[in-house]
């Protein structure tokens, strides 16, 4: 009987341990949903975490994790020492007068100010042109090849002019190539817009566009700011 009791205690302990989170160092910008669950994050919250990242957002400091809706504060506290991000970012450029307008600056100014290579600076400018202008610094995370550290250095050097209005896509006039070229318009959505215009005449509102199955993407909310529905 004693041996049976001991075995039961061992099994009970094993079951208890199997329900405990497995703690390890991780980068919130690359961690997988399965790894988040292992760390103790509820599965639904892990899904929102990944969707938040897919929307173009990035995590620059540890506390950014709490921007994910419903992320449990107690789990955040337990993970603090395992998050591969700084507690805060020291801005190297504090005087607004020395910062660059991200929507007007050129490649060389970015290279000098943010200490990035010319290739990345060119990609930032090219992406700005494709977008029609940056409306939020977080969009820098969408530039190919940029790391969270590079993004932080660029953000420390730039600003977005108050009241800036991006160049908009005339959704009811733009041709197929213009539609497809915009980073937030997929080929499928461009096709659906063109076919809808042929049949109905025009897309008249955000709500109307939201009804397209091809618009059901993480980019849709960002796309709205770049659309002009005028006929």
VOPAGU-2260 file (C-alpha; in pm, 1 decimal, decimal comma):
REM VOPAGU-2260
SITE   aa  ch    i         X         Y         Z
SITE  UNK   A    0       0,0       0,0       0,0
SITE  UNK   A    1     287,8     235,5      83,1
SITE  UNK   A    2     439,7     177,4    -258,9
SITE  UNK   A    3     105,7     250,4    -426,4
SITE  UNK   A    4      68,4     573,0    -229,4
SITE  UNK   A    5     419,3     680,9    -330,3
SITE  UNK   A    6     344,7     610,0    -697,4
SITE  UNK   A    7      24,4     812,8    -675,0
SITE  UNK   A    8     217,4    1107,0    -528,6
SITE  UNK   A    9     469,6    1085,5    -813,0
SITE  UNK   A   10     193,0    1079,8   -1074,9
SITE  UNK   A   11       8,1    1365,6    -907,2
SITE  UNK   A   12     328,2    1570,1    -900,2
SITE  UNK   A   13     396,1    1495,7   -1267,5
SITE  UNK   A   14      43,8    1608,8   -1362,5
SITE  UNK   A   15      87,7    1923,9   -1157,3
SITE  UNK   A   16     417,2    2005,1   -1327,9
SITE  UNK   A   17     269,0    1939,9   -1672,9
SITE  UNK   A   18      25,6    2225,8   -1614,1
SITE  UNK   A   19     298,7    2469,9   -1517,0
SITE  UNK   A   20     435,5    2713,4   -1775,7
SITE  UNK   A   21     771,6    2639,9   -1931,6
SITE  UNK   A   22     978,1    2956,0   -1895,6
SITE  UNK   A   23    1249,6    3042,1   -2146,5
SITE  UNK   A   24    1393,3    3352,3   -2314,9
SITE  UNK   A   25    1198,2    3475,5   -2616,6
SITE  UNK   A   26    1167,9    3766,4   -2860,8
SITE  UNK   A   27     804,0    3886,1   -2883,1
SITE  UNK   A   28     865,1    3986,5   -3246,4
SITE  UNK   A   29     939,6    3628,4   -3356,9
SITE  UNK   A   30     792,9    3395,0   -3093,0
SITE  UNK   A   31     543,6    3136,9   -3225,1
SITE  UNK   A   32     189,3    3092,4   -3089,3
SITE  UNK   A   33     278,3    2744,7   -2956,7
SITE  UNK   A   34     573,2    2888,1   -2765,4
SITE  UNK   A   35     348,6    3154,5   -2614,3
SITE  UNK   A   36     113,9    2884,7   -2487,7
SITE  UNK   A   37     410,6    2696,9   -2336,3
SITE  UNK   A   38     505,6    3019,5   -2159,0
SITE  UNK   A   39     163,7    3021,5   -1993,9
SITE  UNK   A   40     -19,8    3262,6   -2225,2
SITE  UNK   A   41    -385,5    3158,4   -2278,5
SITE  UNK   A   42    -443,5    3023,1   -2628,9
SITE  UNK   A   43    -691,1    3297,1   -2725,6
SITE  UNK   A   44    -453,7    3568,9   -2606,9
SITE  UNK   A   45    -168,6    3401,4   -2797,7
SITE  UNK   A   46    -383,5    3425,7   -3111,8
SITE  UNK   A   47    -447,2    3795,7   -3053,4
SITE  UNK   A   48     -74,5    3841,5   -2989,0
SITE  UNK   A   49      11,1    3700,1   -3332,4
SITE  UNK   A   50    -266,7    3899,5   -3503,3
SITE  UNK   A   51    -136,7    4216,9   -3337,2
SITE  UNK   A   52     204,6    4145,3   -3482,8
SITE  UNK   A   53      60,0    4064,1   -3826,9
SITE  UNK   A   54    -113,5    4401,0   -3828,1
SITE  UNK   A   55     230,1    4561,2   -3859,1
SITE  UNK   A   56     289,7    4639,4   -3494,3
SITE  UNK   A   57     620,8    4554,5   -3332,9
SITE  UNK   A   58     741,2    4517,3   -2976,9
SITE  UNK   A   59    1028,1    4751,8   -2889,4
SITE  UNK   A   60    1026,3    4743,0   -2510,3
SITE  UNK   A   61     900,4    4482,4   -2264,2
SITE  UNK   A   62     588,6    4674,7   -2164,9
SITE  UNK   A   63     470,1    4679,5   -2529,5
SITE  UNK   A   64     339,5    4327,0   -2468,4
SITE  UNK   A   65      61,8    4477,4   -2258,5
SITE  UNK   A   66     -71,1    4652,2   -2571,5
SITE  UNK   A   67    -212,9    4314,2   -2676,9
SITE  UNK   A   68    -576,3    4314,3   -2570,2
SITE  UNK   A   69    -641,5    4094,5   -2267,9
SITE  UNK   A   70    -278,2    4002,2   -2198,0
SITE  UNK   A   71    -280,1    3894,6   -1830,2
SITE  UNK   A   72     -77,8    4124,7   -1608,4
SITE  UNK   A   73      31,9    3841,3   -1379,0
SITE  UNK   A   74     172,0    3643,9   -1673,5
SITE  UNK   A   75     350,2    3955,8   -1802,3
SITE  UNK   A   76     510,7    3996,5   -1458,6
SITE  UNK   A   77     622,3    3632,7   -1453,0
SITE  UNK   A   78     779,8    3667,1   -1799,9
SITE  UNK   A   79     960,2    3998,6   -1746,2
SITE  UNK   A   80    1306,8    3851,2   -1698,3
SITE  UNK   A   81    1264,8    3624,3   -2002,2
SITE  UNK   A   82    1164,8    3888,7   -2259,2
SITE  UNK   A   83    1450,6    3969,0   -2497,9
SITE  UNK   A   84    1374,7    4339,9   -2517,7
SITE  UNK   A   85    1498,4    4646,2   -2328,6
SITE  UNK   A   86    1296,9    4795,3   -2043,0
SITE  UNK   A   87    1303,6    5130,5   -2219,5
SITE  UNK   A   88    1455,3    5302,1   -2520,9
SITE  UNK   A   89    1686,3    5595,0   -2487,3
SITE  UNK   A   90    1611,3    5845,6   -2759,6
SITE  UNK   A   91    1937,2    5971,3   -2903,8
SITE  UNK   A   92    1767,2    6266,3   -3072,0
SITE  UNK   A   93    1555,0    6467,4   -2828,7
SITE  UNK   A   94    1536,7    6807,3   -2991,8
SITE  UNK   A   95    1236,6    6810,9   -3232,8
SITE  UNK   A   96    1413,2    7071,1   -3446,2
SITE  UNK   A   97    1689,0    6823,5   -3532,5
SITE  UNK   A   98    1452,4    6543,6   -3628,4
SITE  UNK   A   99    1356,4    6460,9   -3986,2
SITE  UNK   A  100    1011,9    6463,2   -4142,3
SITE  UNK   A  101     980,1    6095,7   -4238,2
SITE  UNK   A  102     761,5    6189,8   -4534,9
SITE  UNK   A  103    1006,5    6443,9   -4677,8
SITE  UNK   A  104    1354,3    6327,0   -4580,6
SITE  UNK   A  105    1597,3    6167,1   -4824,5
SITE  UNK   A  106    1814,9    5855,5   -4799,8
SITE  UNK   A  107    2138,6    6025,0   -4698,6
SITE  UNK   A  108    1976,4    6214,1   -4412,2
SITE  UNK   A  109    1832,6    5888,5   -4276,9
SITE  UNK   A  110    2169,0    5714,8   -4304,6
SITE  UNK   A  111    2346,1    5991,8   -4112,7
SITE  UNK   A  112    2081,6    6038,2   -3845,6
SITE  UNK   A  113    1981,6    5678,7   -3769,7
SITE  UNK   A  114    2314,3    5509,3   -3844,7
SITE  UNK   A  115    2158,0    5265,0   -4090,8
SITE  UNK   A  116    2295,8    5143,9   -4423,2
SITE  UNK   A  117    2205,8    5299,4   -4756,0
SITE  UNK   A  118    2014,1    4991,7   -4873,1
SITE  UNK   A  119    1772,7    5009,7   -4580,3
SITE  UNK   A  120    1730,3    5385,5   -4619,7
SITE  UNK   A  121    1639,9    5330,8   -4986,0
SITE  UNK   A  122    1382,5    5065,4   -4889,7
SITE  UNK   A  123    1225,7    5304,2   -4638,1
SITE  UNK   A  124    1191,2    5575,6   -4902,1
SITE  UNK   A  125    1057,5    5326,6   -5158,4
SITE  UNK   A  126     803,0    5191,7   -4912,1
SITE  UNK   A  127     697,0    5548,2   -4828,8
SITE  UNK   A  128     627,3    5608,6   -5197,1
SITE  UNK   A  129     428,3    5285,6   -5229,9
SITE  UNK   A  130     218,8    5372,5   -4926,4
SITE  UNK   A  131     159,6    5732,9   -5016,0
SITE  UNK   A  132     330,9    5840,9   -4696,2
SITE  UNK   A  133     373,5    5713,0   -4341,2
SITE  UNK   A  134      90,5    5797,0   -4101,5
SITE  UNK   A  135     237,8    5612,7   -3802,9
SITE  UNK   A  136     591,3    5520,0   -3700,3
SITE  UNK   A  137     487,7    5156,9   -3647,3
SITE  UNK   A  138     462,3    5119,8   -4026,2
SITE  UNK   A  139     841,0    5121,9   -4038,9
SITE  UNK   A  140     822,4    4762,0   -3912,8
SITE  UNK   A  141     676,6    4668,3   -4253,4
SITE  UNK   A  142     994,2    4770,3   -4438,0
SITE  UNK   A  143    1179,3    4461,7   -4556,3
SITE  UNK   A  144    1490,4    4379,7   -4354,6
SITE  UNK   A  145    1438,3    4627,3   -4070,9
SITE  UNK   A  146    1501,1    4497,3   -3718,3
SITE  UNK   A  147    1342,7    4630,1   -3400,0
SITE  UNK   A  148    1673,7    4797,9   -3311,0
SITE  UNK   A  149    1699,9    4966,8   -3652,3
SITE  UNK   A  150    1338,0    5076,6   -3628,3
SITE  UNK   A  151    1402,0    5232,0   -3288,1
SITE  UNK   A  152    1699,4    5428,7   -3424,4
SITE  UNK   A  153    1496,3    5556,1   -3719,1
SITE  UNK   A  154    1202,8    5653,3   -3497,0
SITE  UNK   A  155    1439,1    5848,0   -3271,4
SITE  UNK   A  156    1538,7    6058,3   -3573,4
SITE  UNK   A  157    1205,8    6123,1   -3741,3
SITE  UNK   A  158     859,2    6265,0   -3687,5
SITE  UNK   A  159     528,8    6269,6   -3872,7
SITE  UNK   A  160     404,0    6621,5   -3932,6
SITE  UNK   A  161      84,9    6699,9   -3745,8
SITE  UNK   A  162    -209,3    6698,5   -3983,7
SITE  UNK   A  163     -20,3    6507,2   -4252,0
SITE  UNK   A  164    -253,9    6353,4   -4511,0
SITE  UNK   A  165    -116,9    6063,4   -4716,3
SITE  UNK   A  166    -157,8    6033,7   -5090,3
SITE  UNK   A  167    -479,4    5840,5   -5137,6
SITE  UNK   A  168    -586,2    5576,3   -5385,7
SITE  UNK   A  169    -897,0    5675,5   -5581,4
SITE  UNK   A  170   -1065,3    5341,8   -5540,3
SITE  UNK   A  171   -1326,8    5409,4   -5809,3
SITE  UNK   A  172   -1081,3    5545,1   -6067,3
SITE  UNK   A  173    -751,8    5361,5   -6011,7
SITE  UNK   A  174    -645,8    5098,3   -6263,9
SITE  UNK   A  175    -548,5    4743,8   -6171,9
SITE  UNK   A  176    -175,8    4814,6   -6147,8
SITE  UNK   A  177    -227,3    5116,2   -5918,9
SITE  UNK   A  178    -448,8    4912,6   -5689,7
SITE  UNK   A  179    -212,2    4614,6   -5674,3
SITE  UNK   A  180      90,9    4832,7   -5611,2
SITE  UNK   A  181     -38,0    4959,3   -5277,7
SITE  UNK   A  182     106,2    4749,3   -4991,6
SITE  UNK   A  183    -232,6    4705,6   -4825,7
SITE  UNK   A  184    -425,8    4596,8   -5136,0
SITE  UNK   A  185    -384,8    4231,1   -5225,7
SITE  UNK   A  186    -418,5    4104,9   -5581,5
SITE  UNK   A  187    -747,3    3939,7   -5481,8
SITE  UNK   A  188    -887,4    4261,8   -5337,8
SITE  UNK   A  189    -778,7    4460,7   -5644,6
SITE  UNK   A  190    -955,5    4208,2   -5868,4
SITE  UNK   A  191   -1273,8    4223,6   -5658,7
SITE  UNK   A  192   -1276,0    4604,7   -5662,2
SITE  UNK   A  193   -1248,3    4612,9   -6042,3
SITE  UNK   A  194   -1520,8    4352,5   -6091,5
SITE  UNK   A  195   -1746,6    4530,4   -5841,4
SITE  UNK   A  196   -1701,0    4857,7   -6028,0
SITE  UNK   A  197   -1795,3    4687,3   -6354,0
SITE  UNK   A  198   -2114,9    4542,1   -6209,3
SITE  UNK   A  199   -2231,7    4797,5   -5951,3
SITE  UNK   A  200   -2060,1    5114,6   -6065,9
SITE  UNK   A  201   -1860,7    5221,8   -5761,0
SITE  UNK   A  202   -1756,4    5138,4   -5407,6
SITE  UNK   A  203   -1914,0    5407,5   -5193,2
SITE  UNK   A  204   -1796,2    5347,5   -4838,1
SITE  UNK   A  205   -1562,7    5164,1   -4605,4
SITE  UNK   A  206   -1854,0    4952,1   -4488,2
SITE  UNK   A  207   -1927,1    4846,5   -4846,3
SITE  UNK   A  208   -1564,9    4749,2   -4903,2
SITE  UNK   A  209   -1553,8    4561,2   -4572,6
SITE  UNK   A  210   -1815,1    4325,6   -4715,9
SITE  UNK   A  211   -1563,1    4191,1   -4968,5
SITE  UNK   A  212   -1424,0    3855,4   -4854,3
SITE  UNK   A  213   -1084,6    3952,9   -4989,7
SITE  UNK   A  214   -1083,8    4258,7   -4757,4
SITE  UNK   A  215   -1090,9    4042,5   -4448,8
SITE  UNK   A  216    -720,9    4084,9   -4372,5
SITE  UNK   A  217    -503,5    4236,6   -4102,9
SITE  UNK   A  218    -420,7    4521,3   -4343,4
SITE  UNK   A  219    -778,3    4640,5   -4392,1
SITE  UNK   A  220    -792,9    4880,3   -4095,3
SITE  UNK   A  221    -469,4    5045,4   -4210,4
SITE  UNK   A  222    -585,9    5060,4   -4571,9
SITE  UNK   A  223    -888,6    5276,3   -4488,1
SITE  UNK   A  224    -670,8    5582,7   -4427,9
SITE  UNK   A  225    -534,8    5556,3   -4782,4
SITE  UNK   A  226    -864,3    5540,1   -4972,9
SITE  UNK   A  227   -1060,0    5807,5   -5155,1
SITE  UNK   A  228   -1414,2    5694,0   -5244,2
SITE  UNK   A  229   -1493,6    5992,2   -5468,6
SITE  UNK   A  230   -1630,8    5904,5   -5812,9
